[in-house]
Amino acid sequence: MSVIVPAFNEEDFLGEAIESVLAQTYGNFETIVVDDGSSDATAEIAAGYDGVKLVSQENRGLPCARNAGVKASSGELLAFLDSDDEMLPDRLKIQVGNLLAGPAVGCVVGSQELLVEEGSELPFWAPGTESPMFSTRGVFEISDTPDLYPVTVLLSRALFDEIGGFDETMLKGGEDADLVMRLNEAGVEMTLLKDKLIRRRIHGRNMTQDDARSKTAVFEIFKRRIDRHRSRA
């Protein structure tokens, strides 16, 4: 099992993210932090934790950093965490248990809870604002779990490689949801959990705090989905 944590200038929150991984109740996994060309103390913070493997690269964007982490990993299973979020203690235990319980299951996706920093506004996709991004569209349209968070995906390394990993051209966000959508289109059986597995931090620097950028990412995800269907027609 490998946990991939991409990070760019996340000295404020990275320590808490790493500690939430190291506190997992599931054992036998490696933690890989990818420093994506940070100019702050991100790399030094990651290097200060025993057992954390640090991968450093020039700034190439979030999907590239995630793929680089996978490339440097050795586990047969993969999980991901953003560097400003936290795993809840039983995340890996719950997901691995669900994956192993269903031989036909290819990946497991969980829900999130929000941690809103003081002074931060809820992004447009949050419950209580506009319709959550994937509650009524695409792969999650049959789910009664509106807080599903695509970056909680847990899947095998073999399946990740087969599907082509994260799309490195999606530099404005949405690459995690795009990955899950491609898994769905490929017929991969997914378990969608109501269990809250991630504490997602909302703060002033979130990419998703930029509503225009987030909505552009949503548009791009579905445009690419339509283009794939057309190319197969």
LOBAMI-533145 format. One record per residue (C-alpha): x, y, z. Coordinates in nm, 3 decimals. Example, Ala and Ser with C-alpha at 12.3 -4.5 7.8 and 13.67 -1.06 7.14 Angstrom:
2
SITE; 1.230; -0.450; 0.780
SITE; 1.367; -0.106; 0.714
This chain:
233
SITE; 0.000; 0.000; 0.000
SITE; 0.129; 0.346; -0.093
SITE; -0.014; 0.681; 0.014
SITE; 0.071; 0.969; -0.222
SITE; 0.073; 1.328; -0.091
SITE; 0.149; 1.598; -0.352
SITE; 0.251; 1.934; -0.203
SITE; 0.323; 2.281; -0.335
SITE; 0.402; 2.556; -0.083
SITE; 0.205; 2.383; 0.192
SITE; 0.425; 2.450; 0.494
SITE; 0.120; 2.563; 0.694
SITE; -0.071; 2.235; 0.673
SITE; 0.159; 1.961; 0.544
SITE; 0.268; 1.847; 0.890
SITE; -0.092; 1.782; 0.995
SITE; -0.158; 1.596; 0.670
SITE; 0.146; 1.370; 0.716
SITE; 0.063; 1.303; 1.080
SITE; -0.290; 1.200; 0.985
SITE; -0.142; 0.941; 0.749
SITE; 0.106; 0.811; 1.004
SITE; -0.179; 0.777; 1.258
SITE; -0.378; 0.535; 1.042
SITE; -0.510; 0.224; 1.215
SITE; -0.416; 0.019; 0.908
SITE; -0.055; -0.098; 0.897
SITE; 0.198; -0.186; 0.631
SITE; 0.198; 0.113; 0.399
SITE; 0.448; 0.368; 0.270
SITE; 0.401; 0.744; 0.263
SITE; 0.535; 0.942; -0.032
SITE; 0.536; 1.322; -0.036
SITE; 0.600; 1.486; -0.373
SITE; 0.735; 1.839; -0.339
SITE; 0.620; 2.006; -0.659
SITE; 0.881; 2.282; -0.676
SITE; 0.790; 2.459; -0.350
SITE; 0.966; 2.780; -0.249
SITE; 0.880; 2.749; 0.120
SITE; 0.967; 2.487; 0.385
SITE; 0.748; 2.212; 0.236
SITE; 1.040; 1.981; 0.152
SITE; 1.209; 2.033; 0.488
SITE; 0.888; 1.951; 0.674
SITE; 0.837; 1.629; 0.480
SITE; 1.200; 1.527; 0.527
SITE; 1.161; 1.569; 0.903
SITE; 0.929; 1.268; 0.937
SITE; 1.081; 0.923; 0.976
SITE; 0.950; 0.678; 0.722
SITE; 0.828; 0.942; 0.477
SITE; 0.980; 0.922; 0.130
SITE; 1.035; 1.264; -0.026
SITE; 1.029; 1.310; -0.403
SITE; 1.128; 1.654; -0.534
SITE; 1.061; 1.793; -0.880
SITE; 1.023; 2.124; -1.059
SITE; 0.674; 2.272; -1.041
SITE; 0.461; 2.080; -1.290
SITE; 0.115; 2.087; -1.133
SITE; -0.099; 1.862; -0.918
SITE; -0.177; 1.576; -1.162
SITE; 0.191; 1.550; -1.256
SITE; 0.291; 1.542; -0.888
SITE; 0.042; 1.265; -0.814
SITE; 0.169; 1.059; -1.108
SITE; 0.528; 1.115; -0.995
SITE; 0.437; 0.984; -0.652
SITE; 0.286; 0.673; -0.803
SITE; 0.595; 0.621; -1.017
SITE; 0.811; 0.634; -0.704
SITE; 0.583; 0.399; -0.509
SITE; 0.617; 0.027; -0.448
SITE; 0.273; -0.066; -0.314
SITE; 0.017; -0.279; -0.495
SITE; -0.261; -0.049; -0.368
SITE; -0.273; 0.330; -0.399
SITE; -0.439; 0.602; -0.193
SITE; -0.409; 0.980; -0.226
SITE; -0.426; 1.276; 0.010
SITE; -0.404; 1.647; -0.064
SITE; -0.142; 1.823; 0.147
SITE; -0.390; 2.060; 0.315
SITE; -0.635; 1.784; 0.411
SITE; -0.630; 1.512; 0.677
SITE; -0.716; 1.144; 0.672
SITE; -0.952; 1.026; 0.941
SITE; -0.789; 0.744; 1.143
SITE; -0.972; 0.446; 0.990
SITE; -0.966; 0.559; 0.629
SITE; -0.726; 0.298; 0.493
SITE; -0.867; 0.019; 0.711
SITE; -1.221; 0.088; 0.589
SITE; -1.127; 0.118; 0.224
SITE; -0.902; -0.187; 0.210
SITE; -1.167; -0.388; 0.393
SITE; -1.430; -0.291; 0.138
SITE; -1.198; -0.359; -0.153
SITE; -1.111; -0.707; -0.027
SITE; -1.471; -0.788; 0.066
SITE; -1.585; -0.764; -0.295
SITE; -1.365; -0.959; -0.539
SITE; -1.519; -0.773; -0.833
SITE; -1.467; -0.427; -0.680
SITE; -1.199; -0.226; -0.856
SITE; -1.188; 0.086; -0.642
SITE; -1.343; 0.240; -0.333
SITE; -1.442; 0.607; -0.298
SITE; -1.535; 0.768; 0.033
SITE; -1.701; 1.079; 0.169
SITE; -1.558; 1.392; 0.326
SITE; -1.621; 1.628; 0.612
SITE; -1.532; 1.994; 0.588
SITE; -1.297; 2.186; 0.815
SITE; -1.358; 2.554; 0.742
SITE; -1.083; 2.788; 0.853
SITE; -1.200; 3.108; 1.019
SITE; -1.284; 3.377; 0.763
SITE; -1.311; 3.132; 0.472
SITE; -1.623; 3.111; 0.258
SITE; -1.775; 2.784; 0.143
SITE; -1.699; 2.707; -0.223
SITE; -1.992; 2.674; -0.463
SITE; -1.992; 2.292; -0.453
SITE; -2.029; 2.260; -0.076
SITE; -2.355; 2.136; 0.081
SITE; -2.578; 2.430; 0.156
SITE; -2.459; 2.628; -0.148
SITE; -2.523; 2.537; -0.510
SITE; -2.568; 2.171; -0.599
SITE; -2.256; 1.978; -0.496
SITE; -2.034; 1.919; -0.795
SITE; -2.107; 1.552; -0.853
SITE; -2.424; 1.482; -0.657
SITE; -2.653; 1.480; -0.961
SITE; -2.414; 1.432; -1.254
SITE; -2.206; 1.165; -1.416
SITE; -2.058; 0.879; -1.220
SITE; -2.217; 0.973; -0.888
SITE; -2.568; 1.040; -1.018
SITE; -2.707; 0.719; -0.865
SITE; -2.546; 0.781; -0.528
SITE; -2.723; 0.910; -0.220
SITE; -2.389; 1.029; -0.085
SITE; -2.345; 1.390; -0.200
SITE; -2.018; 1.439; -0.010
SITE; -1.819; 1.187; -0.213
SITE; -1.469; 1.316; -0.266
SITE; -1.287; 1.177; -0.572
SITE; -0.940; 1.214; -0.421
SITE; -1.040; 0.953; -0.160
SITE; -1.017; 0.688; -0.430
SITE; -0.832; 0.369; -0.335
SITE; -0.741; 0.131; -0.615
SITE; -0.474; -0.109; -0.733
SITE; -0.155; 0.010; -0.896
SITE; -0.233; -0.219; -1.190
SITE; -0.571; -0.056; -1.247
SITE; -0.425; 0.294; -1.209
SITE; -0.168; 0.215; -1.478
SITE; -0.429; 0.053; -1.702
SITE; -0.654; 0.359; -1.691
SITE; -0.361; 0.590; -1.764
SITE; -0.321; 0.767; -1.429
SITE; -0.409; 1.132; -1.378
SITE; -0.443; 1.345; -1.691
SITE; -0.141; 1.575; -1.674
SITE; -0.301; 1.828; -1.908
SITE; -0.571; 1.912; -1.651
SITE; -0.383; 2.186; -1.469
SITE; -0.692; 2.384; -1.362
SITE; -0.829; 2.112; -1.136
SITE; -1.070; 1.821; -1.166
SITE; -0.809; 1.557; -1.252
SITE; -0.919; 1.339; -0.960
SITE; -1.285; 1.340; -1.068
SITE; -1.175; 1.282; -1.427
SITE; -0.985; 0.971; -1.316
SITE; -1.289; 0.833; -1.134
SITE; -1.510; 0.910; -1.434
SITE; -1.275; 0.721; -1.667
SITE; -1.279; 0.425; -1.428
SITE; -1.658; 0.430; -1.441
SITE; -1.661; 0.450; -1.821
SITE; -1.425; 0.151; -1.834
SITE; -1.680; -0.054; -1.643
SITE; -1.479; -0.074; -1.322
SITE; -1.702; -0.170; -1.029
SITE; -1.683; 0.096; -0.759
SITE; -1.792; 0.096; -0.398
SITE; -1.919; 0.441; -0.296
SITE; -1.904; 0.480; 0.081
SITE; -2.102; 0.705; 0.309
SITE; -1.814; 0.677; 0.557
SITE; -1.634; 1.007; 0.602
SITE; -1.271; 0.928; 0.532
SITE; -1.119; 1.273; 0.477
SITE; -1.129; 1.601; 0.666
SITE; -1.112; 1.852; 0.382
SITE; -0.974; 2.189; 0.485
SITE; -1.131; 2.500; 0.335
SITE; -0.899; 2.801; 0.350
SITE; -0.816; 3.108; 0.148
SITE; -0.564; 2.938; -0.082
SITE; -0.770; 2.638; -0.198
SITE; -0.788; 2.599; -0.573
SITE; -1.158; 2.532; -0.521
SITE; -1.202; 2.872; -0.356
SITE; -1.176; 3.013; -0.707
SITE; -1.532; 2.953; -0.826
SITE; -1.460; 3.045; -1.187
SITE; -1.165; 2.806; -1.201
SITE; -1.363; 2.527; -1.034
SITE; -1.657; 2.565; -1.269
SITE; -1.420; 2.566; -1.566
SITE; -1.273; 2.240; -1.437
SITE; -1.620; 2.085; -1.409
SITE; -1.699; 2.192; -1.765
SITE; -1.371; 2.043; -1.888
SITE; -1.434; 1.710; -1.712
SITE; -1.770; 1.666; -1.883
SITE; -1.646; 1.797; -2.216
SITE; -1.373; 1.534; -2.216
SITE; -1.628; 1.271; -2.125
SITE; -1.844; 1.371; -2.423
SITE; -1.539; 1.373; -2.652
SITE; -1.446; 1.020; -2.541
SITE; -1.797; 0.895; -2.615
SITE; -1.789; 1.059; -2.958
SITE; -1.452; 0.906; -3.041
SITE; -1.587; 0.558; -2.959
SITE; -1.908; 0.606; -3.155
